[in-house]
Amino acid sequence: MHTTIFSISESPLDANVIWVGTDDGNVQLTRDGAKNWTNVVANVPGLPKASWVSWVEASRHNAATAYAAFDRHTFGDMTPWVYRTTDFGKTWSRIVSPEQGVRGYTHCVKEDSVSKSLLFVGTEFGLWLSLDAGKTWARFQGGDFPSVAVRDIQVQAREGDLVLATHGRGIWIVDDLSPLRNLSSDVLAKDAAFLAGRPVQQRMPAGGGWVEGDATFVGRNPAGGAVITYYQRTRHLFGAIKLEVFDSTGKLVDTLPAGKRRGINRVIWTMQVKPPRVPRAAAVAFAASQGPRVPPGTYTVRLTKAGQSIETKLEVGLDRRAPYSVGDRNAQFEAVMKAHALFEEMSALVEKIDAARAAAVARQKALPESDPGRAGAQATIDKLEAIKKEIVATKEGGAITGEERLREHLDSVYGALNGWEGRPAQYQIERVETLRRELGEVAKEFDAVASSEPPPAKAGSAGSPR
């Protein structure tokens, strides 16, 4: 009853070369555009007759090369059967078998579009990959990929991603095959090595909604940050391991949690500066809860373990859709970092005010009830509280109640600068400078109060003002 063509593959190198696999165990080949056909399945060594051809794949690198996967689970045979020919089917060699650790009968086999040594096989129990043209195989378990039947595999040539169609577990995408393509025997012999990935583009910030209605059938987007990939021959067990990012001047930009696992590790760098230190107030400074993204440029990534370090360069570029230039981004980063630094100055001043107020409260408590110095201490406390209220809001409500101080105004302009990575408007730059001058005036008020305070009491002088 089985006489169905189940798999067809046209050679991308020669349109006249077409491979066909059938469900009654035939592998047919034409080299003249389907004028004549030859059944080459008899040349496949060790293969039982009438084995279902689940997949046939013409090579992307050599017109004489092809792959064929056979499925014998209906005969009770759950082992993988995958073969390769390099001479138009005259001879075949088995490249996948249980002895190589591959489990499950085979659904599909795929050759990478860039590296002819990189092969992928989908079985009833998952995805398997080979870096050496099928000599050895490893099971893919990244990204919590389940033990599931992989029915189809596609290599996205433009993006360099691997797309997997599973039975009952949806579509899975392995982002960026570049690290796998760069895994050579020399790299595998090293204790640790960075693996180059595709160029990093800072995708434009955007807000999203809920496009799927009352049911979710969408996958996660690729990481928004830079993906740093490195290989470790063995799992890191002893001593510190550190992953650092430096800018072009050698300044430390960020320290990332380093993966310790054996094999390929991927770490996401958000490409963001840490958020500014913001003084506490009645309301949360939402905009200042995020740091700005670093500008495009060349960064150095350093992995340090067991007293040794390895480095790699990381090129960060603009989103190709961005309407602004690198110069615009640099101007934006400079402007938002000035606001970032102003938050730091503001926090330092508020800490000084709080410390001075705490000292005045302690001095007041240490004085007897009848001591006239208590009134002076209270006056100082009141002045310091009034000065602090010029910097931060003390009542909830923000613009609704009308209580917005320097901190709240700075948070507003900081959010505007950080929300658009193009060239900032001149009024935004001037607004930050105005807030800086106003903070400077408040600092002068504090210095005047602080300089008029009595010196701290000497040790042992009980009851003396401090």
Contacts in CASP RR format, 6 or more apart in sequence:
PFRMAT RR
TARGET T0000
AUTHOR 0000-0000-0000
METHOD contacts of the structure
MODEL  1
MHTTIFSISESPLDANVIWVGTDDGNVQLTRDGAKNWTNVVANVPGLPKA
SWVSWVEASRHNAATAYAAFDRHTFGDMTPWVYRTTDFGKTWSRIVSPEQ
GVRGYTHCVKEDSVSKSLLFVGTEFGLWLSLDAGKTWARFQGGDFPSVAV
RDIQVQAREGDLVLATHGRGIWIVDDLSPLRNLSSDVLAKDAAFLAGRPV
QQRMPAGGGWVEGDATFVGRNPAGGAVITYYQRTRHLFGAIKLEVFDSTG
KLVDTLPAGKRRGINRVIWTMQVKPPRVPRAAAVAFAASQGPRVPPGTYT
VRLTKAGQSIETKLEVGLDRRAPYSVGDRNAQFEAVMKAHALFEEMSALV
EKIDAARAAAVARQKALPESDPGRAGAQATIDKLEAIKKEIVATKEGGAI
TGEERLREHLDSVYGALNGWEGRPAQYQIERVETLRRELGEVAKEFDAVA
SSEPPPAKAGSAGSPR
2 22 0 8 1.000
2 23 0 8 1.000
2 24 0 8 1.000
2 52 0 8 1.000
3 22 0 8 1.000
3 23 0 8 1.000
3 24 0 8 1.000
4 22 0 8 1.000
4 23 0 8 1.000
4 24 0 8 1.000
5 20 0 8 1.000
5 21 0 8 1.000
5 22 0 8 1.000
6 21 0 8 1.000
6 22 0 8 1.000
6 23 0 8 1.000
6 52 0 8 1.000
6 53 0 8 1.000
6 54 0 8 1.000
7 19 0 8 1.000
7 20 0 8 1.000
7 21 0 8 1.000
7 53 0 8 1.000
7 54 0 8 1.000
7 55 0 8 1.000
7 56 0 8 1.000
8 18 0 8 1.000
8 19 0 8 1.000
8 20 0 8 1.000
8 21 0 8 1.000
8 56 0 8 1.000
9 18 0 8 1.000
9 19 0 8 1.000
9 20 0 8 1.000
9 56 0 8 1.000
9 57 0 8 1.000
9 58 0 8 1.000
9 66 0 8 1.000
10 17 0 8 1.000
10 18 0 8 1.000
10 19 0 8 1.000
10 58 0 8 1.000
11 17 0 8 1.000
11 18 0 8 1.000
11 19 0 8 1.000
11 58 0 8 1.000
11 59 0 8 1.000
11 63 0 8 1.000
11 66 0 8 1.000
12 58 0 8 1.000
12 60 0 8 1.000
13 58 0 8 1.000
13 59 0 8 1.000
13 60 0 8 1.000
13 61 0 8 1.000
13 62 0 8 1.000
13 63 0 8 1.000
14 31 0 8 1.000
14 63 0 8 1.000
15 33 0 8 1.000
16 30 0 8 1.000
16 31 0 8 1.000
16 32 0 8 1.000
16 33 0 8 1.000
17 29 0 8 1.000
17 30 0 8 1.000
17 31 0 8 1.000
17 33 0 8 1.000
17 58 0 8 1.000
17 63 0 8 1.000
17 88 0 8 1.000
18 29 0 8 1.000
18 30 0 8 1.000
18 33 0 8 1.000
18 34 0 8 1.000
18 58 0 8 1.000
19 27 0 8 1.000
19 28 0 8 1.000
19 29 0 8 1.000
19 56 0 8 1.000
19 57 0 8 1.000
19 58 0 8 1.000
19 66 0 8 1.000
19 68 0 8 1.000
20 26 0 8 1.000
20 27 0 8 1.000
20 28 0 8 1.000
20 29 0 8 1.000
20 30 0 8 1.000
20 37 0 8 1.000
20 56 0 8 1.000
21 27 0 8 1.000
21 28 0 8 1.000
21 53 0 8 1.000
21 56 0 8 1.000
21 68 0 8 1.000
22 28 0 8 1.000
22 53 0 8 1.000
23 52 0 8 1.000
23 53 0 8 1.000
24 50 0 8 1.000
24 52 0 8 1.000
25 41 0 8 1.000
25 49 0 8 1.000
25 50 0 8 1.000
25 51 0 8 1.000
25 52 0 8 1.000
25 53 0 8 1.000
25 70 0 8 1.000
26 39 0 8 1.000
26 41 0 8 1.000
26 53 0 8 1.000
27 39 0 8 1.000
27 40 0 8 1.000
27 41 0 8 1.000
27 44 0 8 1.000
27 53 0 8 1.000
27 56 0 8 1.000
27 68 0 8 1.000
27 89 0 8 1.000
28 37 0 8 1.000
28 38 0 8 1.000
28 39 0 8 1.000
28 40 0 8 1.000
29 37 0 8 1.000
29 38 0 8 1.000
29 40 0 8 1.000
29 66 0 8 1.000
29 88 0 8 1.000
29 89 0 8 1.000
30 36 0 8 1.000
30 37 0 8 1.000
30 38 0 8 1.000
31 88 0 8 1.000
40 85 0 8 1.000
40 88 0 8 1.000
40 89 0 8 1.000
40 90 0 8 1.000
41 47 0 8 1.000
41 53 0 8 1.000
43 85 0 8 1.000
43 89 0 8 1.000
43 90 0 8 1.000
43 91 0 8 1.000
43 92 0 8 1.000
44 68 0 8 1.000
44 83 0 8 1.000
44 92 0 8 1.000
45 92 0 8 1.000
45 93 0 8 1.000
45 94 0 8 1.000
46 94 0 8 1.000
47 70 0 8 1.000
47 81 0 8 1.000
47 83 0 8 1.000
48 72 0 8 1.000
48 75 0 8 1.000
48 77 0 8 1.000
51 70 0 8 1.000
51 71 0 8 1.000
51 72 0 8 1.000
51 81 0 8 1.000
52 70 0 8 1.000
52 71 0 8 1.000
52 72 0 8 1.000
52 74 0 8 1.000
53 68 0 8 1.000
53 69 0 8 1.000
53 70 0 8 1.000
53 71 0 8 1.000
54 69 0 8 1.000
54 70 0 8 1.000
54 71 0 8 1.000
54 105 0 8 1.000
54 106 0 8 1.000
54 107 0 8 1.000
54 108 0 8 1.000
55 67 0 8 1.000
55 68 0 8 1.000
55 69 0 8 1.000
55 106 0 8 1.000
55 107 0 8 1.000
55 108 0 8 1.000
55 109 0 8 1.000
56 66 0 8 1.000
56 67 0 8 1.000
56 68 0 8 1.000
56 69 0 8 1.000
57 66 0 8 1.000
57 67 0 8 1.000
57 68 0 8 1.000
57 108 0 8 1.000
57 109 0 8 1.000
57 110 0 8 1.000
57 111 0 8 1.000
58 65 0 8 1.000
58 66 0 8 1.000
59 65 0 8 1.000
59 66 0 8 1.000
59 67 0 8 1.000
59 111 0 8 1.000
59 116 0 8 1.000
60 111 0 8 1.000
60 112 0 8 1.000
60 113 0 8 1.000
60 116 0 8 1.000
61 111 0 8 1.000
61 116 0 8 1.000
62 86 0 8 1.000
62 116 0 8 1.000
64 85 0 8 1.000
64 86 0 8 1.000
64 87 0 8 1.000
64 88 0 8 1.000
65 84 0 8 1.000
65 85 0 8 1.000
65 86 0 8 1.000
66 84 0 8 1.000
66 85 0 8 1.000
66 88 0 8 1.000
66 89 0 8 1.000
67 82 0 8 1.000
67 83 0 8 1.000
67 84 0 8 1.000
67 95 0 8 1.000
67 109 0 8 1.000
67 111 0 8 1.000
67 119 0 8 1.000
68 82 0 8 1.000
68 83 0 8 1.000
68 84 0 8 1.000
68 85 0 8 1.000
68 92 0 8 1.000
68 109 0 8 1.000
69 80 0 8 1.000
69 81 0 8 1.000
69 82 0 8 1.000
69 96 0 8 1.000
69 106 0 8 1.000
69 107 0 8 1.000
69 108 0 8 1.000
69 109 0 8 1.000
69 121 0 8 1.000
70 81 0 8 1.000
70 82 0 8 1.000
70 83 0 8 1.000
70 106 0 8 1.000
71 81 0 8 1.000
71 105 0 8 1.000
71 106 0 8 1.000
71 107 0 8 1.000
72 79 0 8 1.000
72 81 0 8 1.000
72 105 0 8 1.000
73 105 0 8 1.000
73 124 0 8 1.000
77 105 0 8 1.000
78 104 0 8 1.000
78 105 0 8 1.000
78 124 0 8 1.000
79 97 0 8 1.000
79 98 0 8 1.000
79 104 0 8 1.000
79 105 0 8 1.000
80 96 0 8 1.000
80 97 0 8 1.000
80 98 0 8 1.000
80 102 0 8 1.000
80 103 0 8 1.000
80 104 0 8 1.000
80 105 0 8 1.000
80 106 0 8 1.000
80 121 0 8 1.000
80 123 0 8 1.000
81 94 0 8 1.000
81 96 0 8 1.000
81 97 0 8 1.000
81 105 0 8 1.000
81 106 0 8 1.000
82 94 0 8 1.000
82 95 0 8 1.000
82 96 0 8 1.000
82 106 0 8 1.000
82 109 0 8 1.000
82 121 0 8 1.000
83 92 0 8 1.000
83 93 0 8 1.000
83 94 0 8 1.000
83 95 0 8 1.000
84 92 0 8 1.000
84 93 0 8 1.000
84 95 0 8 1.000
85 91 0 8 1.000
85 92 0 8 1.000
85 93 0 8 1.000
95 119 0 8 1.000
95 130 0 8 1.000
95 133 0 8 1.000
95 134 0 8 1.000
95 135 0 8 1.000
96 102 0 8 1.000
96 106 0 8 1.000
96 109 0 8 1.000
96 121 0 8 1.000
96 128 0 8 1.000
96 134 0 8 1.000
96 137 0 8 1.000
100 134 0 8 1.000
100 136 0 8 1.000
100 137 0 8 1.000
101 137 0 8 1.000
102 121 0 8 1.000
102 123 0 8 1.000
102 128 0 8 1.000
102 137 0 8 1.000
102 139 0 8 1.000
103 123 0 8 1.000
103 125 0 8 1.000
103 139 0 8 1.000
104 123 0 8 1.000
104 124 0 8 1.000
104 125 0 8 1.000
105 123 0 8 1.000
105 124 0 8 1.000
106 121 0 8 1.000
106 122 0 8 1.000
106 123 0 8 1.000
107 122 0 8 1.000
107 123 0 8 1.000
107 124 0 8 1.000
107 149 0 8 1.000
107 150 0 8 1.000
107 151 0 8 1.000
107 152 0 8 1.000
108 121 0 8 1.000
108 122 0 8 1.000
108 150 0 8 1.000
108 151 0 8 1.000
108 152 0 8 1.000
108 153 0 8 1.000
109 119 0 8 1.000
109 120 0 8 1.000
109 121 0 8 1.000
109 122 0 8 1.000
109 153 0 8 1.000
110 119 0 8 1.000
110 120 0 8 1.000
110 121 0 8 1.000
110 153 0 8 1.000
110 154 0 8 1.000
110 155 0 8 1.000
111 118 0 8 1.000
111 119 0 8 1.000
111 120 0 8 1.000
112 118 0 8 1.000
112 119 0 8 1.000
112 120 0 8 1.000
112 155 0 8 1.000
112 177 0 8 1.000
112 180 0 8 1.000
112 181 0 8 1.000
113 155 0 8 1.000
113 157 0 8 1.000
113 160 0 8 1.000
114 160 0 8 1.000
114 177 0 8 1.000
114 181 0 8 1.000
115 180 0 8 1.000
115 181 0 8 1.000
116 133 0 8 1.000
117 130 0 8 1.000
117 131 0 8 1.000
117 132 0 8 1.000
117 133 0 8 1.000
118 129 0 8 1.000
118 130 0 8 1.000
118 131 0 8 1.000
118 177 0 8 1.000
118 180 0 8 1.000
118 181 0 8 1.000
119 129 0 8 1.000
119 130 0 8 1.000
119 133 0 8 1.000
119 134 0 8 1.000
120 127 0 8 1.000
120 128 0 8 1.000
120 129 0 8 1.000
120 153 0 8 1.000
120 155 0 8 1.000
120 162 0 8 1.000
121 127 0 8 1.000
121 128 0 8 1.000
121 129 0 8 1.000
121 130 0 8 1.000
121 137 0 8 1.000
122 128 0 8 1.000
122 149 0 8 1.000
122 150 0 8 1.000
122 151 0 8 1.000
122 153 0 8 1.000
123 149 0 8 1.000
123 150 0 8 1.000
124 149 0 8 1.000
125 147 0 8 1.000
125 148 0 8 1.000
125 149 0 8 1.000
126 139 0 8 1.000
126 140 0 8 1.000
126 145 0 8 1.000
126 147 0 8 1.000
126 148 0 8 1.000
126 149 0 8 1.000
126 150 0 8 1.000
127 139 0 8 1.000
127 140 0 8 1.000
127 145 0 8 1.000
127 150 0 8 1.000
127 153 0 8 1.000
127 164 0 8 1.000
128 137 0 8 1.000
128 138 0 8 1.000
128 139 0 8 1.000
128 140 0 8 1.000
129 137 0 8 1.000
129 138 0 8 1.000
129 140 0 8 1.000
129 180 0 8 1.000
130 136 0 8 1.000
130 137 0 8 1.000
130 138 0 8 1.000
131 138 0 8 1.000
131 180 0 8 1.000
131 183 0 8 1.000
131 188 0 8 1.000
132 185 0 8 1.000
140 174 0 8 1.000
142 174 0 8 1.000
145 172 0 8 1.000
146 166 0 8 1.000
146 169 0 8 1.000
148 166 0 8 1.000
148 167 0 8 1.000
148 168 0 8 1.000
148 169 0 8 1.000
149 166 0 8 1.000
149 167 0 8 1.000
149 168 0 8 1.000
150 164 0 8 1.000
150 165 0 8 1.000
150 166 0 8 1.000
151 165 0 8 1.000
151 166 0 8 1.000
151 167 0 8 1.000
152 164 0 8 1.000
152 165 0 8 1.000
153 162 0 8 1.000
153 163 0 8 1.000
153 164 0 8 1.000
153 165 0 8 1.000
154 162 0 8 1.000
154 163 0 8 1.000
154 165 0 8 1.000
155 161 0 8 1.000
155 162 0 8 1.000
155 163 0 8 1.000
155 177 0 8 1.000
156 162 0 8 1.000
156 163 0 8 1.000
159 176 0 8 1.000
160 176 0 8 1.000
160 177 0 8 1.000
160 178 0 8 1.000
160 198 0 8 1.000
161 173 0 8 1.000
161 174 0 8 1.000
161 175 0 8 1.000
161 176 0 8 1.000
161 177 0 8 1.000
162 173 0 8 1.000
162 174 0 8 1.000
162 177 0 8 1.000
163 171 0 8 1.000
163 172 0 8 1.000
163 173 0 8 1.000
163 174 0 8 1.000
164 171 0 8 1.000
164 172 0 8 1.000
164 173 0 8 1.000
164 174 0 8 1.000
165 171 0 8 1.000
166 172 0 8 1.000
175 222 0 8 1.000
175 223 0 8 1.000
175 227 0 8 1.000
176 197 0 8 1.000
176 198 0 8 1.000
176 227 0 8 1.000
178 195 0 8 1.000
178 196 0 8 1.000
178 197 0 8 1.000
178 198 0 8 1.000
179 195 0 8 1.000
179 196 0 8 1.000
179 197 0 8 1.000
179 229 0 8 1.000
179 231 0 8 1.000
179 264 0 8 1.000
179 266 0 8 1.000
180 264 0 8 1.000
182 195 0 8 1.000
182 196 0 8 1.000
182 197 0 8 1.000
183 195 0 8 1.000
183 231 0 8 1.000
183 264 0 8 1.000
187 193 0 8 1.000
187 195 0 8 1.000
187 231 0 8 1.000
188 231 0 8 1.000
188 233 0 8 1.000
189 233 0 8 1.000
190 231 0 8 1.000
190 233 0 8 1.000
191 232 0 8 1.000
191 233 0 8 1.000
191 234 0 8 1.000
191 308 0 8 1.000
192 230 0 8 1.000
192 231 0 8 1.000
192 232 0 8 1.000
192 233 0 8 1.000
192 303 0 8 1.000
192 305 0 8 1.000
192 310 0 8 1.000
193 230 0 8 1.000
193 231 0 8 1.000
193 310 0 8 1.000
194 228 0 8 1.000
194 229 0 8 1.000
194 230 0 8 1.000
194 231 0 8 1.000
194 301 0 8 1.000
194 303 0 8 1.000
194 310 0 8 1.000
194 311 0 8 1.000
194 312 0 8 1.000
195 229 0 8 1.000
195 230 0 8 1.000
195 231 0 8 1.000
195 264 0 8 1.000
196 229 0 8 1.000
196 312 0 8 1.000
197 227 0 8 1.000
197 229 0 8 1.000
199 315 0 8 1.000
199 317 0 8 1.000
200 225 0 8 1.000
200 226 0 8 1.000
200 227 0 8 1.000
200 271 0 8 1.000
200 314 0 8 1.000
200 315 0 8 1.000
200 316 0 8 1.000
200 317 0 8 1.000
201 317 0 8 1.000
201 318 0 8 1.000
201 319 0 8 1.000
201 320 0 8 1.000
202 225 0 8 1.000
202 271 0 8 1.000
202 293 0 8 1.000
202 296 0 8 1.000
202 316 0 8 1.000
202 317 0 8 1.000
202 318 0 8 1.000
202 319 0 8 1.000
202 421 0 8 1.000
203 224 0 8 1.000
203 319 0 8 1.000
204 319 0 8 1.000
204 321 0 8 1.000
204 322 0 8 1.000
204 421 0 8 1.000
205 419 0 8 1.000
205 420 0 8 1.000
205 421 0 8 1.000
211 218 0 8 1.000
212 218 0 8 1.000
223 268 0 8 1.000
224 268 0 8 1.000
224 270 0 8 1.000
225 268 0 8 1.000
225 269 0 8 1.000
225 270 0 8 1.000
225 271 0 8 1.000
226 268 0 8 1.000
226 269 0 8 1.000
226 271 0 8 1.000
226 314 0 8 1.000
226 316 0 8 1.000
227 266 0 8 1.000
227 267 0 8 1.000
227 268 0 8 1.000
228 243 0 8 1.000
228 256 0 8 1.000
228 266 0 8 1.000
228 267 0 8 1.000
228 268 0 8 1.000
228 269 0 8 1.000
228 301 0 8 1.000
228 314 0 8 1.000
229 264 0 8 1.000
229 265 0 8 1.000
229 266 0 8 1.000
229 267 0 8 1.000
230 264 0 8 1.000
230 265 0 8 1.000
230 267 0 8 1.000
230 303 0 8 1.000
230 310 0 8 1.000
231 263 0 8 1.000
231 264 0 8 1.000
231 265 0 8 1.000
232 260 0 8 1.000
232 261 0 8 1.000
232 262 0 8 1.000
232 263 0 8 1.000
232 265 0 8 1.000
233 262 0 8 1.000
233 263 0 8 1.000
234 262 0 8 1.000
235 260 0 8 1.000
235 261 0 8 1.000
235 262 0 8 1.000
236 258 0 8 1.000
236 259 0 8 1.000
236 260 0 8 1.000
236 305 0 8 1.000
237 260 0 8 1.000
238 306 0 8 1.000
239 305 0 8 1.000
239 306 0 8 1.000
240 304 0 8 1.000
240 305 0 8 1.000
241 258 0 8 1.000
241 259 0 8 1.000
241 260 0 8 1.000
241 303 0 8 1.000
241 304 0 8 1.000
241 305 0 8 1.000
242 255 0 8 1.000
242 258 0 8 1.000
242 302 0 8 1.000
242 303 0 8 1.000
242 304 0 8 1.000
242 305 0 8 1.000
243 255 0 8 1.000
243 256 0 8 1.000
243 257 0 8 1.000
243 258 0 8 1.000
243 259 0 8 1.000
243 267 0 8 1.000
243 301 0 8 1.000
243 302 0 8 1.000
243 303 0 8 1.000
243 304 0 8 1.000
244 252 0 8 1.000
244 254 0 8 1.000
244 255 0 8 1.000
244 256 0 8 1.000
244 301 0 8 1.000
244 302 0 8 1.000
244 304 0 8 1.000
245 252 0 8 1.000
245 253 0 8 1.000
245 254 0 8 1.000
245 255 0 8 1.000
245 256 0 8 1.000
245 269 0 8 1.000
245 299 0 8 1.000
245 300 0 8 1.000
245 301 0 8 1.000
245 302 0 8 1.000
245 314 0 8 1.000
246 252 0 8 1.000
246 253 0 8 1.000
246 299 0 8 1.000
246 300 0 8 1.000
246 301 0 8 1.000
246 302 0 8 1.000
247 253 0 8 1.000
247 294 0 8 1.000
247 299 0 8 1.000
247 300 0 8 1.000
248 297 0 8 1.000
248 298 0 8 1.000
248 299 0 8 1.000
250 300 0 8 1.000
253 273 0 8 1.000
253 294 0 8 1.000
253 299 0 8 1.000
254 269 0 8 1.000
254 270 0 8 1.000
254 272 0 8 1.000
254 273 0 8 1.000
254 274 0 8 1.000
256 267 0 8 1.000
256 269 0 8 1.000
257 267 0 8 1.000
258 265 0 8 1.000
258 267 0 8 1.000
258 303 0 8 1.000
258 305 0 8 1.000
259 265 0 8 1.000
259 267 0 8 1.000
269 301 0 8 1.000
270 293 0 8 1.000
271 293 0 8 1.000
271 294 0 8 1.000
271 316 0 8 1.000
272 290 0 8 1.000
272 291 0 8 1.000
272 292 0 8 1.000
272 293 0 8 1.000
272 294 0 8 1.000
273 291 0 8 1.000
273 292 0 8 1.000
273 293 0 8 1.000
273 294 0 8 1.000
273 337 0 8 1.000
273 340 0 8 1.000
274 291 0 8 1.000
275 288 0 8 1.000
275 289 0 8 1.000
275 290 0 8 1.000
275 291 0 8 1.000
276 288 0 8 1.000
276 291 0 8 1.000
276 339 0 8 1.000
276 340 0 8 1.000
276 341 0 8 1.000
276 343 0 8 1.000
276 344 0 8 1.000
276 347 0 8 1.000
276 414 0 8 1.000
277 343 0 8 1.000
277 344 0 8 1.000
277 347 0 8 1.000
278 285 0 8 1.000
278 288 0 8 1.000
278 343 0 8 1.000
278 346 0 8 1.000
278 347 0 8 1.000
278 407 0 8 1.000
278 411 0 8 1.000
279 346 0 8 1.000
279 347 0 8 1.000
279 350 0 8 1.000
279 351 0 8 1.000
279 391 0 8 1.000
279 392 0 8 1.000
279 407 0 8 1.000
280 350 0 8 1.000
280 392 0 8 1.000
281 392 0 8 1.000
281 393 0 8 1.000
281 394 0 8 1.000
281 405 0 8 1.000
281 407 0 8 1.000
281 408 0 8 1.000
282 392 0 8 1.000
282 393 0 8 1.000
282 394 0 8 1.000
282 395 0 8 1.000
282 396 0 8 1.000
282 397 0 8 1.000
282 398 0 8 1.000
282 403 0 8 1.000
283 393 0 8 1.000
283 396 0 8 1.000
283 397 0 8 1.000
283 398 0 8 1.000
283 408 0 8 1.000
285 407 0 8 1.000
285 408 0 8 1.000
285 411 0 8 1.000
286 411 0 8 1.000
287 411 0 8 1.000
287 412 0 8 1.000
287 414 0 8 1.000
287 415 0 8 1.000
287 418 0 8 1.000
288 343 0 8 1.000
288 410 0 8 1.000
288 411 0 8 1.000
288 414 0 8 1.000
288 415 0 8 1.000
290 418 0 8 1.000
291 340 0 8 1.000
291 418 0 8 1.000
292 333 0 8 1.000
292 336 0 8 1.000
292 337 0 8 1.000
292 340 0 8 1.000
292 417 0 8 1.000
292 418 0 8 1.000
293 333 0 8 1.000
293 421 0 8 1.000
294 316 0 8 1.000
294 333 0 8 1.000
295 316 0 8 1.000
295 326 0 8 1.000
295 329 0 8 1.000
295 330 0 8 1.000
295 333 0 8 1.000
296 316 0 8 1.000
296 317 0 8 1.000
296 318 0 8 1.000
296 326 0 8 1.000
296 329 0 8 1.000
297 315 0 8 1.000
297 316 0 8 1.000
297 317 0 8 1.000
297 326 0 8 1.000
298 313 0 8 1.000
298 314 0 8 1.000
298 315 0 8 1.000
298 316 0 8 1.000
299 313 0 8 1.000
299 314 0 8 1.000
299 315 0 8 1.000
299 316 0 8 1.000
300 311 0 8 1.000
300 312 0 8 1.000
300 313 0 8 1.000
300 314 0 8 1.000
301 311 0 8 1.000
301 312 0 8 1.000
301 313 0 8 1.000
301 314 0 8 1.000
302 309 0 8 1.000
302 310 0 8 1.000
302 311 0 8 1.000
303 309 0 8 1.000
303 310 0 8 1.000
303 311 0 8 1.000
317 326 0 8 1.000
318 324 0 8 1.000
318 325 0 8 1.000
318 326 0 8 1.000
318 329 0 8 1.000
322 421 0 8 1.000
323 422 0 8 1.000
324 332 0 8 1.000
324 421 0 8 1.000
324 422 0 8 1.000
324 423 0 8 1.000
327 423 0 8 1.000
328 421 0 8 1.000
328 422 0 8 1.000
328 423 0 8 1.000
329 421 0 8 1.000
329 422 0 8 1.000
331 422 0 8 1.000
331 423 0 8 1.000
331 424 0 8 1.000
332 417 0 8 1.000
332 420 0 8 1.000
332 421 0 8 1.000
332 422 0 8 1.000
332 423 0 8 1.000
332 424 0 8 1.000
335 417 0 8 1.000
335 424 0 8 1.000
335 428 0 8 1.000
335 429 0 8 1.000
335 432 0 8 1.000
336 414 0 8 1.000
336 417 0 8 1.000
336 418 0 8 1.000
336 424 0 8 1.000
338 429 0 8 1.000
338 432 0 8 1.000
339 410 0 8 1.000
339 413 0 8 1.000
339 414 0 8 1.000
339 417 0 8 1.000
339 432 0 8 1.000
340 414 0 8 1.000
342 410 0 8 1.000
342 432 0 8 1.000
342 435 0 8 1.000
342 436 0 8 1.000
342 439 0 8 1.000
343 410 0 8 1.000
343 414 0 8 1.000
345 436 0 8 1.000
345 439 0 8 1.000
346 391 0 8 1.000
346 406 0 8 1.000
346 407 0 8 1.000
346 410 0 8 1.000
346 439 0 8 1.000
349 391 0 8 1.000
349 439 0 8 1.000
349 442 0 8 1.000
349 443 0 8 1.000
349 446 0 8 1.000
350 388 0 8 1.000
350 391 0 8 1.000
350 392 0 8 1.000
352 446 0 8 1.000
352 450 0 8 1.000
353 384 0 8 1.000
353 387 0 8 1.000
353 388 0 8 1.000
353 391 0 8 1.000
353 446 0 8 1.000
354 388 0 8 1.000
356 380 0 8 1.000
356 384 0 8 1.000
356 446 0 8 1.000
356 449 0 8 1.000
356 450 0 8 1.000
356 453 0 8 1.000
357 380 0 8 1.000
357 381 0 8 1.000
357 384 0 8 1.000
357 385 0 8 1.000
357 388 0 8 1.000
359 456 0 8 1.000
359 466 0 8 1.000
360 377 0 8 1.000
360 380 0 8 1.000
360 381 0 8 1.000
360 384 0 8 1.000
360 453 0 8 1.000
361 377 0 8 1.000
361 381 0 8 1.000
362 466 0 8 1.000
363 377 0 8 1.000
363 465 0 8 1.000
363 466 0 8 1.000
364 373 0 8 1.000
364 374 0 8 1.000
364 377 0 8 1.000
364 378 0 8 1.000
364 381 0 8 1.000
366 463 0 8 1.000
366 465 0 8 1.000
366 466 0 8 1.000
367 373 0 8 1.000
367 374 0 8 1.000
367 377 0 8 1.000
367 463 0 8 1.000
367 465 0 8 1.000
368 463 0 8 1.000
373 465 0 8 1.000
377 465 0 8 1.000
380 449 0 8 1.000
380 453 0 8 1.000
383 449 0 8 1.000
384 446 0 8 1.000
384 449 0 8 1.000
387 442 0 8 1.000
387 445 0 8 1.000
387 446 0 8 1.000
387 449 0 8 1.000
388 394 0 8 1.000
389 405 0 8 1.000
390 405 0 8 1.000
390 406 0 8 1.000
390 442 0 8 1.000
390 445 0 8 1.000
391 405 0 8 1.000
391 406 0 8 1.000
391 407 0 8 1.000
391 439 0 8 1.000
391 442 0 8 1.000
392 405 0 8 1.000
392 406 0 8 1.000
392 407 0 8 1.000
392 408 0 8 1.000
393 403 0 8 1.000
393 404 0 8 1.000
393 405 0 8 1.000
393 407 0 8 1.000
393 408 0 8 1.000
394 403 0 8 1.000
395 401 0 8 1.000
395 403 0 8 1.000
397 403 0 8 1.000
398 404 0 8 1.000
398 408 0 8 1.000
406 435 0 8 1.000
406 438 0 8 1.000
406 439 0 8 1.000
406 442 0 8 1.000
409 431 0 8 1.000
409 435 0 8 1.000
410 432 0 8 1.000
410 435 0 8 1.000
413 428 0 8 1.000
413 431 0 8 1.000
413 432 0 8 1.000
413 435 0 8 1.000
416 428 0 8 1.000
417 424 0 8 1.000
417 428 0 8 1.000
417 432 0 8 1.000
454 465 0 8 1.000
454 466 0 8 1.000
456 466 0 8 1.000
457 463 0 8 1.000
457 464 0 8 1.000
457 465 0 8 1.000
457 466 0 8 1.000
458 464 0 8 1.000
END
